[in-house]
């Protein structure tokens, strides 16, 4: 696999999810779904993604990188379906297909990036996840402008589907690669080291998804921000994710992944504490930016550790295991903050995110030798451009 192909796959993945976040109100209106029905329908994305992640890990162990371009093509086809739905049940079916394709591509792209690192290439995980965040930002802006000019959701989704197809073409050389030399009976590993990495990544995802889903409502309800300024919350978050992951690439090489993970989570905790206690919109935006930027390095560090710490024949299942366990945190984050905020207020919800980020920092600092080894201080091999 090439670095360009890997980065393009992450970017393509992000483009759809950025556009999808903006298209949700239009999809809700198109299908006639209530808020509750839409929420239930969205759960089917996760319900289909989780088993697909496990299955894809097994396929990667048997077939190797050849799974990536195939997953990209299937994802490009799947993302068209929600735009064609005109009822809740049709939307549920569409989201089951999207969820399965999304889970497969998610594991495949992380497998590809960790394979590049494990084979002696320069570190790529931070840049790869920055590409996802950059794609998310581009997709959301594209969809927002398109909706403002009256473009139908299906046309917007058709445009975003072209990006995964392009990525599949850029990764076409993977189809000719040989599968792993060592053969073994397929299995999914839930060893203690992988479980530790998955749980830690899941905790970080609670923070990430919490900021993404609740920052706009916090600005509007707690600080009386206008809808335009409230919308800057998710925008600042996306920009912070790109910035954090681009900077994290160099910082991880210089200081090591363990310090990067612990330090980033600490910065996130401080930023979210600032947002929770803020009385002005600009201060809260700075807090959310720090919160997103600090926690942004967690997924690349932990997923990279899972892949680099596994043999070639087990890398697919290792990445799938950590990705699947961590994905539960992404699901739990928004409802958890919603329950706390409903019982108290949104300031308490954001303060809880700050506490969870602080817990992530402490846990990262205390990772023992029984966890998969994180990358120590290292520099790209001579002659390799990072």
C-alpha positions as CSV (number, residue, x, y, z in Angstrom):
1,X,0.0,0.0,0.0
2,X,1.1,3.6,-0.7
3,X,0.9,6.5,1.8
4,X,-1.2,8.5,-0.7
5,X,-3.7,5.6,-1.0
6,X,-4.0,5.3,2.8
7,X,-4.5,9.0,3.3
8,X,-7.1,9.2,0.5
9,X,-9.1,6.4,2.1
10,X,-9.2,8.2,5.5
11,X,-10.2,11.4,3.7
12,X,-13.0,9.7,1.7
13,X,-14.4,8.2,4.9
14,X,-14.5,11.6,6.5
15,X,-16.1,13.3,3.6
16,X,-19.3,11.2,3.8
17,X,-19.7,11.6,7.6
18,X,-19.2,15.3,7.4
19,X,-21.8,15.6,4.7
20,X,-24.1,13.2,6.6
21,X,-24.0,15.4,9.8
22,X,-25.3,18.4,7.7
23,X,-27.9,16.3,5.8
24,X,-29.7,14.8,8.8
25,X,-32.4,17.5,9.0
26,X,-33.1,17.1,5.3
27,X,-33.2,13.3,5.6
28,X,-35.6,13.6,8.6
29,X,-37.9,15.8,6.5
30,X,-37.6,13.6,3.4
31,X,-38.5,10.4,5.3
32,X,-41.1,12.0,7.6
33,X,-39.3,10.6,10.7
34,X,-39.9,12.1,14.1
35,X,-36.9,12.9,16.3
36,X,-37.3,9.7,18.2
37,X,-37.7,7.6,15.0
38,X,-34.6,9.2,13.5
39,X,-32.7,8.5,16.7
40,X,-33.7,4.8,16.6
41,X,-32.9,4.6,12.9
42,X,-29.4,5.9,13.6
43,X,-28.8,3.2,16.1
44,X,-28.9,0.7,13.2
45,X,-25.6,2.2,11.9
46,X,-23.8,0.9,15.0
47,X,-25.8,-2.3,15.1
48,X,-24.6,-3.2,11.6
49,X,-21.1,-1.7,12.0
50,X,-20.0,-3.8,15.0
51,X,-20.3,-7.3,13.5
52,X,-18.9,-6.0,10.2
53,X,-15.8,-4.8,12.0
54,X,-15.2,-8.2,13.5
55,X,-15.8,-10.0,10.1
56,X,-13.5,-7.6,8.3
57,X,-10.7,-8.2,10.8
58,X,-11.0,-11.9,9.9
59,X,-10.9,-11.2,6.2
60,X,-7.9,-9.0,6.6
61,X,-6.0,-11.7,8.3
62,X,-6.7,-14.0,5.4
63,X,-6.6,-11.7,2.4
64,X,-4.5,-8.8,3.6
65,X,-4.6,-5.3,2.0
66,X,-6.8,-6.5,-0.9
67,X,-9.8,-5.9,1.3
68,X,-9.3,-2.1,1.4
69,X,-10.2,-1.1,-2.2
70,X,-13.2,-3.5,-2.2
71,X,-14.5,-2.0,1.1
72,X,-14.1,1.5,-0.4
73,X,-16.2,0.6,-3.5
74,X,-18.9,-1.0,-1.3
75,X,-18.9,2.1,0.9
76,X,-19.3,4.3,-2.1
77,X,-22.3,2.4,-3.2
78,X,-23.9,2.2,0.2
79,X,-23.8,5.9,1.0
80,X,-26.3,6.6,-1.9
81,X,-29.1,4.6,-0.2
82,X,-30.2,7.1,2.5
83,X,-30.7,9.7,-0.2
84,X,-33.2,7.4,-1.9
85,X,-35.2,6.6,1.3
86,X,-38.7,8.1,1.5
87,X,-39.9,6.3,4.6
88,X,-38.6,5.4,8.1
89,X,-38.3,1.7,7.2
90,X,-36.4,2.4,4.0
91,X,-34.1,4.7,6.0
92,X,-33.5,1.9,8.5
93,X,-32.6,-0.5,5.7
94,X,-30.3,2.0,4.2
95,X,-28.5,2.7,7.4
96,X,-28.0,-1.0,8.1
97,X,-26.1,-1.2,4.8
98,X,-24.2,2.1,5.5
99,X,-23.3,0.8,8.9
100,X,-21.9,-2.5,7.6
101,X,-20.0,-0.8,4.9
102,X,-18.7,1.8,7.3
103,X,-17.5,-0.7,9.8
104,X,-15.7,-2.7,7.1
105,X,-14.0,0.4,5.7
106,X,-13.1,1.7,9.2
107,X,-11.2,-1.4,10.1
108,X,-9.6,-1.7,6.6
109,X,-8.2,1.8,6.6
110,X,-6.7,1.5,10.1
111,X,-5.2,-1.9,9.1
112,X,-3.6,-0.3,6.0
113,X,-2.1,2.6,8.0
114,X,-0.7,0.3,10.7
115,X,0.7,-2.1,8.1
116,X,2.7,0.8,6.5
117,X,4.2,1.6,9.9
118,X,4.8,-2.0,10.9
119,X,6.7,-2.5,7.6
120,X,9.2,0.2,8.5
121,X,7.6,3.2,6.9
122,X,7.5,6.6,8.5
123,X,4.7,7.1,11.1
124,X,1.4,7.8,9.4
125,X,-1.4,7.3,11.8
126,X,-1.7,10.9,13.0
127,X,-1.7,12.2,9.4
128,X,-4.2,9.5,8.4
129,X,-6.7,10.5,11.1
130,X,-6.0,14.1,10.3
131,X,-7.1,13.3,6.8
132,X,-10.4,11.9,8.1
133,X,-11.0,15.1,10.1
134,X,-10.1,17.2,7.1
135,X,-12.5,15.2,4.9
136,X,-15.2,15.6,7.6
137,X,-14.7,19.4,7.5
138,X,-14.7,19.5,3.7
139,X,-17.8,17.3,3.5
140,X,-19.8,19.3,6.0
141,X,-19.0,22.6,4.2
142,X,-19.8,21.1,0.8
143,X,-23.1,19.8,2.1
144,X,-24.0,23.0,3.8
145,X,-23.4,25.1,0.7
146,X,-25.2,22.6,-1.4
147,X,-28.3,22.6,0.8
148,X,-28.3,26.4,0.9
149,X,-28.5,26.4,-2.9
150,X,-31.4,23.9,-2.9
151,X,-29.5,20.7,-4.0
152,X,-31.3,17.5,-3.1
153,X,-29.8,15.2,-0.6
154,X,-29.4,12.3,-3.1
155,X,-27.4,14.5,-5.4
156,X,-25.1,15.6,-2.5
157,X,-24.6,11.9,-1.5
158,X,-23.9,11.0,-5.1
159,X,-21.1,13.6,-5.2
160,X,-19.7,12.3,-1.9
161,X,-19.8,8.7,-3.1
162,X,-17.3,9.6,-5.9
163,X,-14.6,10.1,-3.3
164,X,-14.5,6.5,-2.0
165,X,-14.5,5.3,-5.6
166,X,-11.4,7.6,-6.3
167,X,-9.8,6.2,-3.2
168,X,-10.4,2.6,-4.3
169,X,-8.7,3.5,-7.6
170,X,-5.7,5.0,-5.8
171,X,-5.5,1.7,-3.8
172,X,-6.0,-0.6,-6.7
173,X,-2.4,-1.9,-6.4
174,X,-3.5,-3.6,-3.2
175,X,-5.6,-6.1,-5.2
176,X,-2.4,-7.6,-6.6
177,X,-0.7,-8.0,-3.3
178,X,-0.2,-11.5,-1.8
179,X,-2.2,-12.4,1.4
180,X,-0.2,-13.0,4.6
181,X,2.2,-15.8,4.2
182,X,1.2,-17.5,7.5
183,X,-2.1,-19.2,7.5
184,X,-4.2,-19.8,10.6
185,X,-7.7,-20.5,11.7
186,X,-9.5,-17.1,11.7
187,X,-10.3,-15.8,15.2
188,X,-10.9,-12.5,16.9
189,X,-8.6,-11.6,19.8
190,X,-9.9,-10.1,23.0
191,X,-6.7,-10.4,24.9
192,X,-6.1,-8.2,27.9
193,X,-3.7,-5.9,26.1
194,X,-6.1,-5.3,23.3
195,X,-9.0,-4.9,25.7
196,X,-7.0,-2.2,27.6
197,X,-6.2,-0.3,24.4
198,X,-9.8,-0.6,23.2
199,X,-11.3,0.6,26.5
200,X,-8.9,3.5,26.7
201,X,-9.7,4.5,23.1
202,X,-13.4,4.1,24.0
203,X,-13.1,6.5,26.9
204,X,-11.4,9.0,24.6
205,X,-14.2,8.6,22.1
206,X,-16.8,9.5,24.8
207,X,-15.0,12.9,25.0
208,X,-14.7,13.2,21.2
209,X,-18.4,12.4,20.4
210,X,-19.6,14.5,23.3
211,X,-17.9,17.7,22.0
212,X,-19.1,16.9,18.5
213,X,-22.7,16.5,19.4
214,X,-23.2,18.9,22.3
215,X,-21.0,21.9,21.7
216,X,-23.5,23.8,19.5
217,X,-26.4,23.3,22.0
218,X,-24.2,24.4,24.9
219,X,-23.3,27.6,23.2
220,X,-26.9,28.3,22.3
221,X,-28.6,27.4,25.5
222,X,-26.0,28.3,28.1
223,X,-24.4,31.4,26.5
224,X,-27.3,32.6,24.4
225,X,-25.3,32.4,21.2
226,X,-27.1,32.9,17.9
227,X,-27.5,29.8,15.6
228,X,-24.6,31.1,13.5
229,X,-22.2,31.4,16.4
230,X,-23.5,28.1,18.0
231,X,-22.6,26.4,14.7
232,X,-19.0,27.4,15.3
233,X,-18.8,24.9,18.1
234,X,-18.7,21.8,15.8
235,X,-16.6,23.8,13.3
236,X,-14.0,24.6,15.8
237,X,-14.0,21.0,16.9
238,X,-13.4,19.7,13.4
239,X,-10.6,22.3,12.9
240,X,-9.0,21.3,16.2
241,X,-9.1,17.6,15.2
242,X,-7.2,18.4,12.0
243,X,-4.7,20.6,13.8
244,X,-4.1,18.2,16.7
245,X,-3.5,15.2,14.5
246,X,-1.1,17.1,12.2
247,X,0.9,18.4,15.1
248,X,0.6,15.0,16.8
249,X,2.5,13.4,14.0
250,X,5.7,15.3,14.8
251,X,5.2,15.4,18.5
252,X,4.8,11.6,18.6
253,X,8.1,11.1,16.9
254,X,9.8,13.6,19.2
255,X,8.3,12.7,22.6
256,X,6.8,9.2,22.2
257,X,3.2,8.1,22.0
258,X,2.7,7.6,25.7
259,X,3.6,11.2,26.6
260,X,1.6,12.4,23.6
261,X,-1.5,10.6,24.6
262,X,-1.3,11.6,28.3
263,X,-0.4,15.2,27.5
264,X,-3.1,15.5,24.8
265,X,-5.8,14.3,27.2
266,X,-4.6,16.7,29.8
267,X,-4.9,19.6,27.4
268,X,-8.4,18.4,26.5
269,X,-9.4,18.3,30.1
270,X,-8.2,21.8,30.7
271,X,-9.9,23.1,27.6
272,X,-13.3,21.5,28.5
273,X,-13.0,22.8,32.1
274,X,-12.6,26.3,30.5
275,X,-15.6,25.8,28.3
276,X,-17.8,24.5,31.2
277,X,-17.0,27.6,33.3
278,X,-17.1,30.1,30.5
279,X,-19.4,33.1,30.4
280,X,-18.6,34.3,26.9
281,X,-18.8,32.6,23.5
282,X,-15.2,33.2,22.4
283,X,-13.9,31.7,25.6
284,X,-16.1,28.6,25.2
285,X,-14.9,28.2,21.6
286,X,-11.3,28.3,22.7
287,X,-12.2,25.7,25.3
288,X,-13.8,23.4,22.8
289,X,-10.9,23.9,20.4
290,X,-8.4,22.8,23.1
291,X,-10.7,19.9,24.1
292,X,-10.9,18.6,20.5
293,X,-7.3,19.2,19.7
294,X,-6.1,17.4,22.8
295,X,-8.2,14.3,22.5
296,X,-7.6,14.1,18.7
297,X,-4.4,12.2,19.1
298,X,-5.9,9.3,21.1
299,X,-7.4,7.2,18.3
300,X,-4.3,7.3,16.1
301,X,-1.9,6.4,19.0
302,X,-4.0,3.5,20.3
303,X,-5.1,2.0,17.0
304,X,-1.5,2.3,15.8
305,X,-0.3,0.5,18.9
306,X,-2.6,-2.4,18.3
307,X,-1.4,-2.8,14.7
308,X,2.3,-2.4,15.4
309,X,2.3,-4.7,18.4
310,X,0.7,-7.6,16.4
311,X,2.2,-10.0,13.9
312,X,1.3,-9.8,10.3
313,X,-1.1,-12.7,10.5
314,X,-3.0,-11.2,13.5
315,X,-2.9,-7.5,12.6
316,X,-6.3,-7.4,11.1
317,X,-8.1,-9.0,14.0
318,X,-6.1,-6.9,16.5
319,X,-7.1,-3.6,14.8
320,X,-10.7,-4.9,14.5
321,X,-10.9,-5.8,18.2
322,X,-9.6,-2.4,19.4
323,X,-11.8,-0.5,16.9
324,X,-14.9,-2.4,17.9
325,X,-14.4,-2.0,21.6
326,X,-13.6,1.6,21.2
327,X,-16.6,2.3,19.0
328,X,-18.8,1.6,22.0
329,X,-17.5,4.8,23.5
330,X,-18.6,6.7,20.5
331,X,-22.1,5.4,21.0
332,X,-22.2,6.0,24.7
333,X,-20.8,9.5,24.7
334,X,-23.8,11.6,23.5
335,X,-26.5,9.7,25.5
336,X,-24.3,9.9,28.7
337,X,-23.9,13.6,28.4
338,X,-27.6,14.0,27.6
339,X,-28.6,12.2,30.8
340,X,-26.3,14.3,33.0
341,X,-27.3,17.5,31.2
342,X,-30.9,16.7,31.5
343,X,-30.6,16.0,35.3
344,X,-28.4,19.0,35.9
345,X,-27.5,21.3,33.0
346,X,-25.1,21.4,30.0
347,X,-22.4,22.9,32.1
348,X,-22.4,19.8,34.2
349,X,-22.3,17.7,31.0
350,X,-19.3,19.5,29.7
351,X,-17.6,19.3,33.1
352,X,-18.1,15.6,33.0
353,X,-16.3,15.5,29.7
354,X,-13.4,17.3,31.3
355,X,-13.3,14.7,34.0
356,X,-13.3,11.9,31.5
357,X,-10.5,13.5,29.6
358,X,-8.5,13.8,32.8
359,X,-9.1,10.1,33.5
360,X,-7.8,9.3,30.1
361,X,-4.6,11.3,30.8
362,X,-4.1,9.4,34.1
363,X,-4.8,6.0,32.5
364,X,-2.4,6.7,29.6
365,X,0.4,7.7,32.0
366,X,0.0,4.4,33.9
367,X,-0.1,2.0,31.0
368,X,1.9,-1.0,32.1
369,X,4.1,-3.5,30.2
370,X,1.2,-5.8,29.9
371,X,-0.4,-3.5,27.4
372,X,0.6,-3.6,23.8
373,X,3.8,-1.5,23.5
374,X,3.3,2.0,22.4
375,X,5.8,3.5,20.0
376,X,8.8,4.9,21.8
377,X,10.9,7.9,20.6
378,X,11.8,7.2,17.1
379,X,12.5,9.0,13.8
380,X,11.6,8.1,10.3
381,X,14.1,5.8,8.6
382,X,16.7,7.7,6.5
383,X,15.5,8.3,3.0
384,X,11.8,8.2,4.0
385,X,9.9,11.4,3.9
386,X,7.5,11.8,6.8
